Amino acid sequence: MQQAMIIINPSSGKEDALEYISQAEEILQNNGYMVTVNETAKEGDATRFCITACREGYELVVSIGGDGTLHEVINGMIDQEHRPRLGIVPLGTVNDFARALQVPLDPGQAIAALTSSRIQPVDAGRLNDRLFGNVVAAGSLAETLSGVSSDDKSRLGAFAYFKEGFKELAGSGNPAHSLTIQYDGGIWEGESPLFVAALTNSVGGFEKLAPGAQVDDGLLHCFIIKDLNIFNTLTVSISLLLGNLKDHKDVIYFTASHVTVSSPAPVRTNVDGEEGPALPIRLSTLPRYVQVIVPEEE
């Protein structure tokens, strides 16, 4: 009998997560799985549970929670010889990874989709010695975005990030840092408040950040914001909503498989919506590294 592990964050989705355990268990059992359920209690639990699933040869791991839980689950697959298929039941406030893969944002529909026979290979990103599933941001605005509250995310969704961005700009006349960005034979040096490297088209709930990005194209889709005063923030926001951010006059866009970012200043990062390590960082792609269950094509 095949084995499936459900990894659930009971605090996700306004603590509704536990309501979906029995539904997910039942549908997996009816499809021939022996199911183990593990609830996270502290940071790192989801990664440890996934490592166990990899080492014990589980065929399927199901992440029930938000992007933070999913980030930890994917990190359990790093350098593992056996990597189970991944199922996603999104309970977070943004759910970028699910959006990019067109996994239903309704938890009940996402659970039903776990029976799908359709598997989508998905790139993983590597940041130094860890994995990420969706996005890495660096710069003063990236540091600010790590402080977005859960309440604001719930009330405002993706626009909670703009709220924090405006606060940062209003409180500091020049939030830019000196950055050096090297990529696939190229280099950029200058002042920037924000660098973004995305694996998918959806970042912060905006599904048109990089409309040309494919989940299995083996590329990092990178944006350097050169100038971001209050006026430019509004124009960048409009470009973001329309899906043409890369064409904005104050944005440099490129794709690469390897990127390094450094700064003489103490600059931190934001990784999949959570606080990340300080610069310098090394980024690369692991093409088609994760096998994700996605809904059947209609």
N, C-alpha and C positions, 0 to 999 in steps of 0.2 A: 504493500500500500504506500502511496506517495505521502510525503510529509509536508505540511504547511505550517508556518509560524506566523501568527498575528502579533505584531508589535504595536501597542496602542499607548498613546499619551492621554491619560484620563482627564487632563486639564485642558485639552484642546476643544475648540468648538463650543465654548461656554459650558464645558463639562458635560456635553452630551455624548461624548465618545463611548462611554460604557453601554449606552443604549444599542449600539450597533454591533457589539460583540456577538450576541446570540444569533443575529441575522447573518453575519459573516461566517460564523462557525457552521451554521446549518447549510448554507449554500455550498461551502467548501466540502463538508462531509458528504453532501449529496452528490458531489462530483468526484468522490473517491479519495479524499484526503483525510489523513489522520492529523488533527489540528492541535497545536500547542498555542496557548495564549500567554503573552508576557506583557505586563504593564510597566511603563517607565515610572520611576519615582524621583530620579535625579539626573543631572546632566551626564551624558555618556552611556546611560543604560541601553538606549536603542542600538548604539554601536556594538556594545558587548553582546546583546542578544543576537544581532545579525552575524557577528563573528561565529557564534555558536552554530547558527543555522548553516553557515558556509562549511564549517569544519565537520559537521555531522551529516552533511549531504542532503539537506532539505531541498525539495524541488521548488518551493515557493515561499517567499516572505511577503507579507502584506503590511504596509505601513498605514496605520490609522491615526491621523493627526495633521499638523500643519507642515509648512516648509521646513521648520526647524527639526521636527521629528524625522522627516524624510532625509534631510541632510545627514543626520546621525546614522540612519539606516544605511545609506549609500556608503558612508565611511566604513561601515563594517565589511564592505566587499573589497577594500583596498588590498591588492597583492594576494588575493585568495585564488587558489587553483580552481575551486568550484564556487560559482556564484549563482544562487537561486534566481529564478524569475522573480520579478518585482510586481506586486499589485499595490495600487494606490487608492486609498479612501480619504479624500481631502476634507479636513475639518478646520483648516486655518482661516485666516482673514484675507489672504492674498492668493495662495495656492498657485504660484507661477508655474511650477513643474507640471501640474495637472492641466492647467490651461494650455500649455504648449503642446501637450499630447492629446488634447481634446478628451481627456478623462472627465466624466460628468462631475460638476461641482456639487451636485446633490448627492449626499452620502448614500442614500438608498439606491440610487441609480448606479453609483460607482461600485457598490457591493455587488449588484446584479451583473455588472460588467466583468467581475472576476471570473466568470465562467467562459469568457471569450477565448477563442482559440487563436486570436490574432496577437502576435508578438512583435513589438517595435524595438529594434536595437537603438540604443540611445548613447550618445557620447557622454562621458564623464570628464570633468575638468580636474586637473591636479594643481594644487596650490602648495608649494613646498612639499611637505610630507603628509598632506591630507587631500581628500577629494571634495569637490563641490558639484552640485547638480545643475545650477542655474546661472549664478552671477557673482562676480567679485567687483567691488568698487573701492577706490582709494582716493584719499583727499579729505579736506576739511569737511566737505558736505557728507562724505561717506561716514565720517565719525559721528556727525550730527544725526544721520538717519538711523544709526544703531540705537539712539535714544528714543525712537518713536514708541509711544506707549501702546499697550494692547488695547486700551479703551479707544484711543484715537484710530487704531487700525480697524477696530470693529465698527466705529461710527462713520469714519471717512473713507475707509478702504485705501485705494492707491493714493488719494489726495492727501492722506496723512503725511506722506513723504514731502509733498510740496509745502505743507504747513511748516514742517520743521526746517525745510530749506529757506523759506522766507525769514523765519526767526533768526537763523544763522546769518543771513545776509544783512538783516536789519541791525544785528548786534555787532558786526565787524565790517569795517569798510572794505577790506580786501582779504577775503578768506582763502586766497590762492596760496599754494605751496610750490616750491621749485621741484619739478619731477623730471626724471630721466627714464624714458620708456624705450626699451630695445625690443625689436620683434623681427624674426625671420629675415635678418639682414638689414633691417632699417633701424633708425633711431630718431627719437624726438626729444628735445630738451626745451623746457620753458616753464612758465607759471600756469598752474591749473588748479581750480578748486575741486575738480572731479574727473576721475578716470573710471570707465566702466568696461568690463570684459564680460560678455554674455554668451552663453551656449545656446539659448533659445530666443524666440521672438518676444517672450513675455517677461517683463521685469517690473517689479513693484505693482503688478496688476495691470500694467499697460501692455497690451498685446501687440503693439505696433512699434516697439522700440527698435527692433531689427527685423523688419518684415521679411527680409530675404534669408534669415537664419533657418536652417533645418536642424532637427535634433540629432541627425547622424551625418553632418557634413564635415566633421573633423576639424572645425574651425572655431576660434574665438572671435566674436564680433565686438570690436573695440571702439570706444568713443572717448576722445579727449575733449573736454569742455575747456575752451581757452579763456573765456571771459563770461562772468555770470553776475552782472549787477542786477538790480531789481528789474529794469526794463528787459534785459536779456533773458531773465528767468521766465518772464511771461511769453516771450517769443519762442524760447526753447520748449516751454510747456505746450504751446500750440503745435509746434513741429512734432513733438512727441505724440500727441493725440492723432495727428494726421499721418503718422508713419513716415515722415521724411526728415527725421532728426539728423541723419547723416549728411543732408544737404544744407544744413544751417551754416551761416557764414562763420559762426564762432565754434564750430565743431569739426574736429578731424576724425575721420572714420577709416578703419582698416581692418582686415582680417588676417589672422595668423594662427599658427599651431603652437608657437612658443613665444612667450612674452616675459620680460623682466621689468619690474618697476622699482625705482629707488628714489630716495630723497635725502638731502642733508638734514632735513627737519624730522622730528619724531611724528611721523604720519601713520595713522592706523587705517584699517580696512574694514569693510563690511562684506561678509560672505554669506550668501543665501539669506540675507535679511538679518543676520546676527553679527555681533562684533567679532572681527577677525584679528589676525596678527598685525604687528607693525611692519612697515616697509624696512628692508627690501623684501620683495616676494618674487617667486618664479612661478609662472603659469604655463601649463601645457594641456593638451587634450589626449584623452584615451578613447580613440574612436570605437563606437558601437560596443561600449564596455558593459552596459546594463541592458538586460532584456526585460522590457516592461509590457505587461498585459494591457492592451488598449481595447476599446469597444470594437465590435465587429463593424465592418463597413456597411452602410445602409444601401 
